[in-house]
Amino acid sequence: MPLRPEDLDRATRAVLGREWMLHGHLQDRVGMALLLEVADREAMQEVAIAEWQAASPVYTRRAQRAMRFSGDDVGTVFKGLQLDIGAPHQFLDFRFTLHDRDRGEFFLAHCGALMDVEPMGEDFVHGMCHAIEDPTFDATAGATNPRAQVRPLHRPPRVPADRVPHCAWRVDVVADAPPVQPSPLEERVAASAAARLPVSSYPDRHDGGMPDYSGDFDPGFCLEDLSGAAQQVVLDELALQSHLLLRALLLAVSERYGVELAERMLPRLVRGWSGLTAQRLRDAFALEEDADGVASLLALHPMLAPVSYTGARVEVEDARFVRLSFDPTAPAAADADGATWWGMPGLGDVLEAVVQAAFPRARLHPDGLLSYVLEVDPGAEPAPLAPEVRIAQISSGARFRFGVGRERSLPLLADRTTVQTHV
């Protein structure tokens, strides 16, 4: 039988949630690489800033509604970061200290993004850790309180080269500070069907865990802490965050370089980015190259989630064939304007490449409007890997392995006193 998110136990669904967080975060590993084919580093940074400034406030406010927490304090800012694809658990290993309602700090014991850019040289490190982080951190915090300020205690380039933690920041609510202003693109992202989708609701399974995050801020929060129903809500939100971030990127590219470039980038981006996620899901859940494995891959892939948005339906027809179809009246159809993959020209070819990244003997056959049949033929010649997947595989995220719950895959740093000596 194929695996589906709703059928997983809490521990396994938490594994899926971390994969979905990493999926959203890794979008830019392919997107920015494609942009650098036509733009220089400084221009690429401007697009990245516009992208995250437009998307993160929108989905941060959604996360607050979904997990039933609110406020204008630093603890609320930190809760949002804990549910943000920009801070995937463990890969960006945030450690939080809340001093009071208006003051806190966090540091990164490990930053996978830094591991990706350090080999590219100090200019790229400075671009990410200074030029991009300063305005985008404030935009994210500003969704909770426009007068929240995120300021570095230290950050890369690292001196010495092996300095830990990788960076450290303070967060303060400054009552007389000028408020952060919404970016010009935020309103367009917020107007999308993805942003306006109602928050999901799932029946309580009475399986333990927190039903929401309305309680006190927990510095060690992990996805295992949530109830099964709450985990499903968070999964839907993480998938929507990816859709919103993709939308923001494509709008930013269109504004600066024209719609035609965004349209050319889109299928290449999805092939590489979602293809890498297909490989990670195959490995994380030990999926076999058969009809159940392909159906499980599609059902577990954040690209096709939440179903309430994409209208995706996956059915195993027999031991060799899987049907993937989309409801043409799904909310995603309203966003099919060139700033999403849904309904784009050549969608079948892109879907086939994504599946083939994990299962190279799968073949996709169109079978009506927004309907496809995937065939798994053990005797077929393996399809070549899409070149964009190889771009995605350059990221350390391709090889990163998660720990379980609060036990990170990386060793914990020493106590807070030791950390302060690095600041």
DRENDO-1510 file (C-alpha; in Angstrom, 1 decimal, always signed):
<recs>
REC; n; res; u; v; w
REC; 1; MET; +0.0; +0.0; +0.0 .
REC; 2; PRO; +1.3; +3.5; -0.8 .
REC; 3; LEU; +2.3; +5.8; +2.1 .
REC; 4; ARG; +0.3; +9.0; +2.6 .
REC; 5; PRO; +0.9; +11.7; +5.2 .
REC; 6; GLU; -2.4; +11.1; +6.9 .
REC; 7; ASP; -1.5; +7.4; +7.5 .
REC; 8; LEU; +1.9; +8.0; +9.1 .
REC; 9; ASP; +2.4; +7.9; +12.9 .
REC; 10; ARG; +3.6; +11.1; +14.7 .
REC; 11; ALA; +7.3; +10.2; +14.7 .
REC; 12; THR; +7.3; +9.4; +10.9 .
REC; 13; ARG; +5.2; +12.4; +10.1 .
REC; 14; ALA; +7.8; +14.6; +11.9 .
REC; 15; VAL; +10.5; +13.1; +9.6 .
REC; 16; LEU; +8.3; +14.1; +6.6 .
REC; 17; GLY; +7.9; +17.6; +8.0 .
REC; 18; ARG; +11.6; +18.2; +8.3 .
REC; 19; GLU; +12.0; +17.0; +4.7 .
REC; 20; TRP; +9.3; +19.5; +3.6 .
REC; 21; MET; +11.1; +22.3; +5.5 .
REC; 22; LEU; +14.3; +21.5; +3.7 .
REC; 23; HIS; +12.5; +21.3; +0.4 .
REC; 24; GLY; +11.3; +24.9; +0.7 .
REC; 25; HIS; +14.6; +26.2; +1.9 .
REC; 26; LEU; +16.5; +24.6; -1.1 .
REC; 27; GLN; +14.4; +26.3; -3.7 .
REC; 28; ASP; +17.0; +29.0; -4.0 .
REC; 29; ARG; +19.9; +26.6; -4.5 .
REC; 30; VAL; +18.6; +26.0; -8.0 .
REC; 31; GLY; +16.7; +29.3; -8.6 .
REC; 32; MET; +19.7; +31.5; -7.8 .
REC; 33; ALA; +22.0; +29.3; -9.8 .
REC; 34; LEU; +19.7; +29.8; -12.8 .
REC; 35; LEU; +19.5; +33.5; -12.2 .
REC; 36; LEU; +23.3; +33.8; -12.2 .
REC; 37; GLU; +23.2; +32.7; -15.8 .
REC; 38; VAL; +21.9; +36.1; -16.8 .
REC; 39; ALA; +22.7; +38.3; -13.7 .
REC; 40; ASP; +25.7; +39.2; -11.6 .
REC; 41; ARG; +26.0; +38.4; -7.9 .
REC; 42; GLU; +24.6; +41.8; -6.7 .
REC; 43; ALA; +21.6; +41.5; -8.9 .
REC; 44; MET; +21.0; +38.0; -7.7 .
REC; 45; GLN; +21.1; +39.2; -4.1 .
REC; 46; GLU; +18.5; +41.9; -4.9 .
REC; 47; VAL; +16.1; +39.2; -6.3 .
REC; 48; ALA; +16.6; +37.1; -3.2 .
REC; 49; ILE; +15.9; +40.0; -0.9 .
REC; 50; ALA; +12.7; +40.8; -2.8 .
REC; 51; GLU; +11.6; +37.2; -2.8 .
REC; 52; TRP; +12.0; +36.6; +0.9 .
REC; 53; GLN; +10.7; +40.0; +1.9 .
REC; 54; ALA; +7.5; +39.3; -0.1 .
REC; 55; ALA; +6.8; +35.8; +1.0 .
REC; 56; SER; +8.0; +35.4; +4.6 .
REC; 57; PRO; +5.6; +37.9; +6.2 .
REC; 58; VAL; +2.7; +36.4; +4.4 .
REC; 59; TYR; +3.4; +32.8; +5.5 .
REC; 60; THR; +4.5; +33.8; +9.0 .
REC; 61; ARG; +1.1; +35.3; +9.7 .
REC; 62; ARG; -0.5; +32.1; +8.3 .
REC; 63; ALA; +1.6; +30.0; +10.7 .
REC; 64; GLN; +0.4; +32.1; +13.6 .
REC; 65; ARG; -3.3; +31.5; +12.6 .
REC; 66; ALA; -2.7; +27.8; +11.9 .
REC; 67; MET; -1.0; +27.1; +15.2 .
REC; 68; ARG; -3.2; +29.5; +17.2 .
REC; 69; PHE; -0.5; +31.8; +18.6 .
REC; 70; SER; -0.3; +35.6; +18.5 .
REC; 71; GLY; +1.4; +38.6; +20.0 .
REC; 72; ASP; +3.9; +41.3; +19.3 .
REC; 73; ASP; +6.7; +40.0; +21.5 .
REC; 74; VAL; +10.0; +38.3; +20.7 .
REC; 75; GLY; +8.7; +34.9; +21.8 .
REC; 76; THR; +6.1; +35.1; +19.0 .
REC; 77; VAL; +8.8; +36.0; +16.6 .
REC; 78; PHE; +10.8; +33.0; +17.6 .
REC; 79; LYS; +7.8; +30.7; +17.3 .
REC; 80; GLY; +7.4; +31.9; +13.7 .
REC; 81; LEU; +11.0; +31.1; +12.9 .
REC; 82; GLN; +10.5; +27.6; +14.3 .
REC; 83; LEU; +7.8; +27.0; +11.7 .
REC; 84; ASP; +9.6; +28.7; +8.8 .
REC; 85; ILE; +11.1; +27.0; +5.7 .
REC; 86; GLY; +13.8; +29.6; +5.9 .
REC; 87; ALA; +15.0; +28.0; +9.1 .
REC; 88; PRO; +14.7; +24.2; +8.4 .
REC; 89; HIS; +15.3; +22.3; +11.6 .
REC; 90; GLN; +18.8; +21.0; +12.1 .
REC; 91; PHE; +20.0; +22.0; +8.7 .
REC; 92; LEU; +19.8; +25.6; +10.0 .
REC; 93; ASP; +20.2; +24.7; +13.6 .
REC; 94; PHE; +18.7; +27.6; +15.5 .
REC; 95; ARG; +19.2; +27.8; +19.3 .
REC; 96; PHE; +17.1; +30.4; +21.0 .
REC; 97; THR; +17.3; +32.3; +24.3 .
REC; 98; LEU; +14.3; +34.4; +25.4 .
REC; 99; HIS; +15.3; +37.0; +28.0 .
REC; 100; ASP; +11.9; +38.8; +28.3 .
REC; 101; ARG; +9.0; +39.8; +26.1 .
REC; 102; ASP; +11.1; +42.4; +24.2 .
REC; 103; ARG; +14.6; +40.8; +24.2 .
REC; 104; GLY; +16.0; +37.5; +22.9 .
REC; 105; GLU; +18.9; +36.0; +21.1 .
REC; 106; PHE; +19.5; +33.1; +18.8 .
REC; 107; PHE; +22.6; +31.5; +17.3 .
REC; 108; LEU; +23.2; +28.8; +14.6 .
REC; 109; ALA; +25.1; +25.8; +15.8 .
REC; 110; HIS; +25.1; +24.7; +12.2 .
REC; 111; CYS; +24.1; +26.7; +9.0 .
REC; 112; GLY; +23.7; +24.5; +6.0 .
REC; 113; ALA; +23.3; +27.6; +3.9 .
REC; 114; LEU; +26.8; +28.8; +5.0 .
REC; 115; MET; +28.2; +25.4; +4.2 .
REC; 116; ASP; +26.9; +25.9; +0.6 .
REC; 117; VAL; +28.2; +29.4; +0.0 .
REC; 118; GLU; +31.6; +29.3; +1.8 .
REC; 119; PRO; +33.3; +27.4; -1.0 .
REC; 120; MET; +32.1; +30.1; -3.4 .
REC; 121; GLY; +34.2; +32.8; -1.7 .
REC; 122; GLU; +33.9; +35.6; +0.7 .
REC; 123; ASP; +31.9; +37.9; -1.6 .
REC; 124; PHE; +29.1; +35.3; -1.7 .
REC; 125; VAL; +29.3; +34.8; +2.1 .
REC; 126; HIS; +29.0; +38.5; +2.7 .
REC; 127; GLY; +26.2; +38.7; +0.2 .
REC; 128; MET; +24.1; +36.1; +2.0 .
REC; 129; CYS; +25.0; +36.8; +5.6 .
REC; 130; HIS; +25.0; +40.6; +5.4 .
REC; 131; ALA; +23.2; +42.0; +2.2 .
REC; 132; ILE; +20.4; +39.4; +2.2 .
REC; 133; GLU; +19.9; +38.6; +5.9 .
REC; 134; ASP; +19.6; +42.2; +7.2 .
REC; 135; PRO; +16.5; +43.2; +5.3 .
REC; 136; THR; +14.9; +39.7; +5.2 .
REC; 137; PHE; +15.3; +39.0; +8.9 .
REC; 138; ASP; +13.6; +42.3; +9.7 .
REC; 139; ALA; +10.8; +41.6; +7.2 .
REC; 140; THR; +10.1; +38.2; +8.9 .
REC; 141; ALA; +10.2; +39.6; +12.4 .
REC; 142; GLY; +8.2; +42.6; +11.2 .
REC; 143; ALA; +5.2; +40.3; +10.4 .
REC; 144; THR; +4.9; +39.9; +14.2 .
REC; 145; ASN; +6.0; +43.4; +15.3 .
REC; 146; PRO; +7.1; +46.1; +12.8 .
REC; 147; ARG; +9.4; +47.5; +15.5 .
REC; 148; ALA; +11.2; +44.2; +16.0 .
REC; 149; GLN; +14.9; +44.4; +15.1 .
REC; 150; VAL; +17.2; +41.5; +14.3 .
REC; 151; ARG; +20.8; +42.6; +14.7 .
REC; 152; PRO; +24.1; +40.5; +14.5 .
REC; 153; LEU; +26.3; +39.8; +17.4 .
REC; 154; HIS; +28.6; +38.1; +15.0 .
REC; 155; ARG; +28.3; +36.6; +11.6 .
REC; 156; PRO; +30.4; +35.3; +8.7 .
REC; 157; PRO; +32.8; +35.5; +7.0 .
REC; 158; ARG; +34.1; +33.4; +9.9 .
REC; 159; VAL; +37.3; +34.4; +11.7 .
REC; 160; PRO; +38.8; +32.0; +12.5 .
REC; 161; ALA; +37.7; +29.9; +9.6 .
REC; 162; ASP; +36.2; +27.2; +11.9 .
REC; 163; ARG; +34.4; +29.6; +14.3 .
REC; 164; VAL; +31.3; +28.2; +16.1 .
REC; 165; PRO; +28.6; +29.0; +16.4 .
REC; 166; HIS; +28.3; +30.0; +12.8 .
REC; 167; CYS; +26.5; +33.2; +13.7 .
REC; 168; ALA; +24.7; +34.8; +16.6 .
REC; 169; TRP; +21.9; +37.5; +16.6 .
REC; 170; ARG; +19.9; +39.5; +19.0 .
REC; 171; VAL; +16.2; +40.4; +18.6 .
REC; 172; ASP; +14.7; +43.4; +20.3 .
REC; 173; VAL; +11.4; +45.2; +20.2 .
REC; 174; VAL; +12.4; +48.9; +20.1 .
REC; 175; ALA; +9.4; +51.0; +20.9 .
REC; 176; ASP; +10.6; +54.2; +19.2 .
REC; 177; ALA; +12.2; +52.5; +16.2 .
REC; 178; PRO; +10.8; +53.3; +12.7 .
REC; 179; PRO; +8.5; +50.4; +11.7 .
REC; 180; VAL; +9.5; +48.0; +9.0 .
REC; 181; GLN; +7.6; +48.7; +5.8 .
REC; 182; PRO; +6.0; +46.0; +3.7 .
REC; 183; SER; +7.9; +45.2; +0.5 .
REC; 184; PRO; +6.2; +46.3; -2.8 .
REC; 185; LEU; +5.7; +42.6; -3.8 .
REC; 186; GLU; +4.2; +41.4; -0.5 .
REC; 187; GLU; +0.7; +42.6; -1.4 .
REC; 188; ARG; +0.8; +40.6; -4.7 .
REC; 189; VAL; +1.9; +37.5; -2.9 .
REC; 190; ALA; -0.8; +38.0; -0.3 .
REC; 191; ALA; -3.5; +38.3; -3.0 .
REC; 192; SER; -2.8; +34.8; -4.3 .
REC; 193; ALA; -5.1; +31.8; -3.8 .
REC; 194; ALA; -2.3; +30.1; -1.9 .
REC; 195; ALA; -2.1; +32.9; +0.6 .
REC; 196; ARG; -5.8; +33.1; +1.0 .
REC; 197; LEU; -6.4; +29.4; +1.4 .
REC; 198; PRO; -8.3; +28.6; +4.6 .
REC; 199; VAL; -6.2; +27.0; +7.3 .
REC; 200; SER; -6.7; +23.3; +7.4 .
REC; 201; SER; -8.5; +21.4; +10.2 .
REC; 202; TYR; -8.1; +17.7; +11.0 .
REC; 203; PRO; -9.9; +15.6; +13.6 .
REC; 204; ASP; -8.1; +15.0; +16.9 .
REC; 205; ARG; -6.6; +11.5; +16.9 .
REC; 206; HIS; -6.0; +11.5; +20.6 .
REC; 207; ASP; -2.5; +10.4; +20.0 .
REC; 208; GLY; -0.7; +12.8; +22.4 .
REC; 209; GLY; +1.3; +15.9; +21.6 .
REC; 210; MET; +0.3; +19.6; +21.5 .
REC; 211; PRO; -2.8; +20.4; +19.6 .
REC; 212; ASP; -1.3; +23.8; +18.7 .
REC; 213; TYR; +1.4; +26.2; +19.8 .
REC; 214; SER; -0.7; +28.5; +21.8 .
REC; 215; GLY; +1.3; +27.8; +25.0 .
REC; 216; ASP; +4.6; +29.2; +26.0 .
REC; 217; PHE; +7.5; +29.5; +23.6 .
REC; 218; ASP; +9.7; +26.4; +23.8 .
REC; 219; PRO; +13.3; +26.9; +22.8 .
REC; 220; GLY; +13.7; +23.2; +21.9 .
REC; 221; PHE; +10.4; +22.9; +19.9 .
REC; 222; CYS; +10.4; +20.1; +17.4 .
REC; 223; LEU; +7.8; +18.6; +15.1 .
REC; 224; GLU; +7.5; +15.5; +17.3 .
REC; 225; ASP; +6.0; +17.7; +20.0 .
REC; 226; LEU; +2.8; +18.3; +18.0 .
REC; 227; SER; -0.3; +16.0; +17.9 .
REC; 228; GLY; -1.0; +14.1; +14.7 .
REC; 229; ALA; -3.7; +16.6; +13.7 .
REC; 230; ALA; -1.4; +19.6; +14.4 .
REC; 231; GLN; +1.4; +18.0; +12.4 .
REC; 232; GLN; -0.9; +17.7; +9.4 .
REC; 233; VAL; -1.9; +21.3; +9.7 .
REC; 234; VAL; +1.8; +22.3; +9.8 .
REC; 235; LEU; +2.6; +20.1; +6.8 .
REC; 236; ASP; -0.1; +21.9; +4.8 .
REC; 237; GLU; +1.4; +25.2; +5.8 .
REC; 238; LEU; +5.0; +24.2; +5.0 .
REC; 239; ALA; +3.9; +23.2; +1.5 .
REC; 240; LEU; +2.1; +26.5; +1.1 .
REC; 241; GLN; +5.2; +28.3; +2.2 .
REC; 242; SER; +7.0; +26.7; -0.7 .
REC; 243; HIS; +4.3; +27.7; -3.2 .
REC; 244; LEU; +4.4; +31.3; -1.9 .
REC; 245; LEU; +8.2; +31.5; -2.0 .
REC; 246; LEU; +8.2; +30.2; -5.5 .
REC; 247; ARG; +5.6; +32.8; -6.4 .
REC; 248; ALA; +7.6; +35.6; -4.9 .
REC; 249; LEU; +10.7; +34.5; -6.7 .
REC; 250; LEU; +9.0; +34.4; -10.1 .
REC; 251; LEU; +7.3; +37.8; -9.6 .
REC; 252; ALA; +10.7; +39.3; -8.6 .
REC; 253; VAL; +12.4; +37.9; -11.7 .
REC; 254; SER; +9.5; +39.0; -13.9 .
REC; 255; GLU; +9.7; +42.6; -12.6 .
REC; 256; ARG; +13.4; +42.9; -13.1 .
REC; 257; TYR; +14.1; +40.8; -16.2 .
REC; 258; GLY; +10.7; +40.2; -17.8 .
REC; 259; VAL; +8.0; +37.5; -17.8 .
REC; 260; GLU; +9.8; +35.5; -20.5 .
REC; 261; LEU; +12.8; +34.8; -18.3 .
REC; 262; ALA; +10.7; +33.7; -15.4 .
REC; 263; GLU; +8.8; +31.4; -17.7 .
REC; 264; ARG; +12.0; +29.8; -19.0 .
REC; 265; MET; +13.4; +29.4; -15.5 .
REC; 266; LEU; +10.3; +27.8; -14.0 .
REC; 267; PRO; +10.4; +24.3; -15.5 .
REC; 268; ARG; +14.2; +24.1; -15.0 .
REC; 269; LEU; +13.8; +25.2; -11.4 .
REC; 270; VAL; +11.1; +22.7; -10.6 .
REC; 271; ARG; +12.9; +19.8; -12.2 .
REC; 272; GLY; +16.0; +20.4; -10.2 .
REC; 273; TRP; +14.5; +21.5; -6.9 .
REC; 274; SER; +11.7; +19.0; -6.7 .
REC; 275; GLY; +13.8; +16.3; -8.3 .
REC; 276; LEU; +16.2; +16.5; -5.4 .
REC; 277; THR; +13.4; +16.3; -2.9 .
REC; 278; ALA; +12.1; +13.2; -4.7 .
REC; 279; GLN; +15.5; +11.6; -4.2 .
REC; 280; ARG; +15.5; +12.5; -0.5 .
REC; 281; LEU; +12.0; +11.2; +0.0 .
REC; 282; ARG; +12.8; +7.9; -1.7 .
REC; 283; ASP; +15.8; +7.5; +0.6 .
REC; 284; ALA; +14.1; +8.7; +3.8 .
REC; 285; PHE; +11.1; +6.4; +3.4 .
REC; 286; ALA; +12.9; +3.5; +1.6 .
REC; 287; LEU; +10.6; +3.6; -1.4 .
REC; 288; GLU; +10.8; +0.9; -4.0 .
REC; 289; GLU; +10.7; +1.4; -7.7 .
REC; 290; ASP; +7.3; +0.0; -8.2 .
REC; 291; ALA; +3.7; +1.4; -8.4 .
REC; 292; ASP; +3.4; +1.7; -4.6 .
REC; 293; GLY; +6.7; +3.5; -4.4 .
REC; 294; VAL; +5.8; +5.9; -7.2 .
REC; 295; ALA; +2.4; +6.6; -5.6 .
REC; 296; SER; +4.0; +7.1; -2.2 .
REC; 297; LEU; +6.5; +9.5; -3.7 .
REC; 298; LEU; +3.8; +11.6; -5.2 .
REC; 299; ALA; +1.6; +11.5; -2.1 .
REC; 300; LEU; +4.6; +12.5; +0.1 .
REC; 301; HIS; +6.0; +15.2; -2.2 .
REC; 302; PRO; +5.3; +18.8; -1.0 .
REC; 303; MET; +5.1; +20.0; -4.6 .
REC; 304; LEU; +1.6; +18.4; -4.8 .
REC; 305; ALA; +0.5; +19.5; -1.3 .
REC; 306; PRO; -1.7; +20.5; +0.2 .
REC; 307; VAL; -4.4; +18.7; -1.8 .
REC; 308; SER; -6.9; +21.4; -0.8 .
REC; 309; TYR; -4.8; +23.8; -2.9 .
REC; 310; THR; -3.3; +21.7; -5.8 .
REC; 311; GLY; -6.3; +19.3; -6.2 .
REC; 312; ALA; -3.8; +16.5; -6.8 .
REC; 313; ARG; -5.1; +12.9; -6.6 .
REC; 314; VAL; -2.9; +9.8; -6.7 .
REC; 315; GLU; -4.3; +6.4; -7.3 .
REC; 316; VAL; -2.6; +3.0; -7.9 .
REC; 317; GLU; -4.3; +1.3; -10.8 .
REC; 318; ASP; -2.4; -2.0; -10.7 .
REC; 319; ALA; +1.1; -3.3; -10.0 .
REC; 320; ARG; +2.5; -1.2; -12.8 .
REC; 321; PHE; +0.4; +1.9; -13.3 .
REC; 322; VAL; -0.3; +5.0; -11.1 .
REC; 323; ARG; -2.7; +7.8; -12.1 .
REC; 324; LEU; -2.0; +11.4; -11.1 .
REC; 325; SER; -4.7; +13.9; -11.8 .
REC; 326; PHE; -5.5; +17.4; -10.9 .
REC; 327; ASP; -8.9; +19.0; -10.2 .
REC; 328; PRO; -9.2; +21.8; -12.8 .
REC; 329; THR; -11.3; +23.8; -10.3 .
REC; 330; ALA; -8.7; +23.6; -7.5 .
REC; 331; PRO; -7.6; +26.9; -5.9 .
REC; 332; ALA; -4.2; +26.6; -7.5 .
REC; 333; ALA; -5.9; +27.1; -10.9 .
REC; 334; ALA; -6.5; +30.7; -9.9 .
REC; 335; ASP; -2.7; +31.1; -9.5 .
REC; 336; ALA; -1.8; +29.6; -12.8 .
REC; 337; ASP; -0.5; +32.9; -14.2 .
REC; 338; GLY; +3.1; +32.1; -14.7 .
REC; 339; ALA; +4.1; +32.4; -11.1 .
REC; 340; THR; +3.4; +28.8; -10.2 .
REC; 341; TRP; +4.1; +25.4; -11.7 .
REC; 342; TRP; +0.4; +24.5; -11.7 .
REC; 343; GLY; -0.9; +24.4; -15.3 .
REC; 344; MET; +2.4; +25.6; -16.9 .
REC; 345; PRO; +3.1; +24.5; -20.4 .
REC; 346; GLY; +5.0; +21.2; -20.4 .
REC; 347; LEU; +3.9; +20.2; -16.9 .
REC; 348; GLY; +3.8; +16.5; -17.8 .
REC; 349; ASP; +7.5; +16.6; -18.9 .
REC; 350; VAL; +8.4; +18.3; -15.6 .
REC; 351; LEU; +6.5; +15.9; -13.5 .
REC; 352; GLU; +8.1; +13.0; -15.3 .
REC; 353; ALA; +11.6; +14.4; -14.7 .
REC; 354; VAL; +10.8; +14.9; -11.0 .
REC; 355; VAL; +9.7; +11.3; -10.6 .
REC; 356; GLN; +12.5; +10.0; -12.7 .
REC; 357; ALA; +15.1; +11.7; -10.4 .
REC; 358; ALA; +14.0; +9.0; -7.9 .
REC; 359; PHE; +12.8; +6.3; -10.1 .
REC; 360; PRO; +14.5; +6.4; -13.5 .
REC; 361; ARG; +12.5; +3.6; -15.0 .
REC; 362; ALA; +9.2; +5.4; -14.5 .
REC; 363; ARG; +7.5; +6.8; -17.6 .
REC; 364; LEU; +4.7; +9.4; -17.7 .
REC; 365; HIS; +1.9; +9.3; -20.3 .
REC; 366; PRO; -0.7; +12.1; -20.6 .
REC; 367; ASP; -4.2; +10.8; -20.3 .
REC; 368; GLY; -6.6; +13.7; -20.6 .
REC; 369; LEU; -6.9; +17.2; -19.2 .
REC; 370; LEU; -4.5; +17.4; -16.2 .
REC; 371; SER; -4.4; +13.7; -16.0 .
REC; 372; TYR; -1.4; +11.4; -16.3 .
REC; 373; VAL; -0.5; +7.8; -16.0 .
REC; 374; LEU; +2.9; +6.8; -14.7 .
REC; 375; GLU; +4.2; +3.4; -15.8 .
REC; 376; VAL; +6.9; +1.6; -13.9 .
REC; 377; ASP; +8.6; -0.9; -16.2 .
REC; 378; PRO; +11.5; -2.9; -14.5 .
REC; 379; GLY; +12.9; -3.6; -18.0 .
REC; 380; ALA; +13.0; +0.0; -19.2 .
REC; 381; GLU; +16.2; +1.8; -19.9 .
REC; 382; PRO; +16.9; +4.2; -17.0 .
REC; 383; ALA; +16.1; +7.8; -17.9 .
REC; 384; PRO; +19.1; +10.2; -17.6 .
REC; 385; LEU; +19.1; +12.6; -14.6 .
REC; 386; ALA; +17.9; +16.1; -15.4 .
REC; 387; PRO; +20.9; +18.5; -15.4 .
REC; 388; GLU; +19.1; +20.8; -13.0 .
REC; 389; VAL; +19.0; +18.0; -10.4 .
REC; 390; ARG; +22.8; +17.9; -10.6 .
REC; 391; ILE; +22.8; +21.6; -9.8 .
REC; 392; ALA; +20.6; +21.0; -6.8 .
REC; 393; GLN; +22.9; +18.1; -5.7 .
REC; 394; ILE; +25.8; +20.6; -5.2 .
REC; 395; SER; +24.1; +21.8; -2.0 .
REC; 396; SER; +25.1; +20.1; +1.2 .
REC; 397; GLY; +21.3; +19.7; +1.7 .
REC; 398; ALA; +21.4; +16.9; -0.8 .
REC; 399; ARG; +23.5; +14.8; +1.6 .
REC; 400; PHE; +22.2; +16.1; +5.0 .
REC; 401; ARG; +20.8; +13.6; +7.4 .
REC; 402; PHE; +18.4; +14.6; +10.1 .
REC; 403; GLY; +18.5; +13.5; +13.7 .
REC; 404; VAL; +15.3; +12.5; +15.6 .
REC; 405; GLY; +13.3; +15.0; +17.6 .
REC; 406; ARG; +15.4; +17.1; +19.9 .
REC; 407; GLU; +18.4; +14.9; +19.3 .
REC; 408; ARG; +20.1; +16.8; +16.4 .
REC; 409; SER; +22.2; +14.9; +14.0 .
REC; 410; LEU; +25.1; +17.3; +14.9 .
REC; 411; PRO; +26.6; +17.4; +18.4 .
REC; 412; LEU; +25.2; +20.1; +20.7 .
REC; 413; LEU; +27.5; +23.0; +21.4 .
REC; 414; ALA; +28.6; +23.5; +25.0 .
REC; 415; ASP; +26.6; +25.6; +27.4 .
REC; 416; ARG; +25.6; +29.2; +26.9 .
REC; 417; THR; +28.7; +30.5; +28.7 .
REC; 418; THR; +30.9; +28.9; +26.1 .
REC; 419; VAL; +28.8; +30.4; +23.3 .
REC; 420; GLN; +29.2; +33.8; +24.8 .
REC; 421; THR; +32.9; +33.6; +24.6 .
REC; 422; HIS; +32.6; +33.4; +20.8 .
REC; 423; VAL; +30.3; +36.4; +20.5 .
</recs>
